Amino acid sequence: MNEFKLRSDKKETENKTIRFPLPLIEEINEAIKKEDVSFSGFVIQACEYALKNLKTK
């Protein structure tokens, strides 16, 4: 399985509203604290990683 690595990334975007459990927000903020990535950037990269590695039936 591929390793998830954060990268600095700027792309054309559209706003979406999503609700996160507070403990997950805290975990994400801790993970990106010393990285050059925003909360949104992390979520986008995590979703891209999940979609790329999604096992289909």
N, C-alpha and C positions, 0 to 999 in steps of 0.2 A: 504494500500500500504506500502511496505517496506521502511524504512528510509535508505538513502544513507549515509554510514559512510566510511571515508577514512581509509585505512590500509596500512602499510608498506608491500611491496610484491616484491619478486624477483622470476622471472620465466625465462625459456628458451624463447628467443625472436627471431624475424626476423625483419629487418628494412623495413619500408614502408614509403613512402613520402605522406604527406597529407597537404593540405593548410587550414589554419584557418583564419577567419576574425580577423583583429587586435584587435577590441574591445573584442572578445571572448578570445583571448590570454591574454589580460590584466585582464579580470575577473578570468580566471583560475589561473594566477600567483598570484593574490590577495587572492584567496581562499586557495591556498596551501602554502602561505608565512610562516605560523607558523606550518605547518604539516610536518611529516616525509615521504613525498611522492614527487616524481619528476613529472614534467609535463607529461611525458609519462605514469607514473604510474597512475596519475589522469585520463588521457584519457582512458587507458585500463579499469580501474575500472568503469568509467562512461559508457563505451560501454557494459561491462558485466552486469551492472545494467539495462541498457536499454534493452538488449536482454532478460534478465530474466523476466522483467516486460512488455515485448512487448505483446500487445493484438493481437492475431491472429483472422482472420475472420472465 
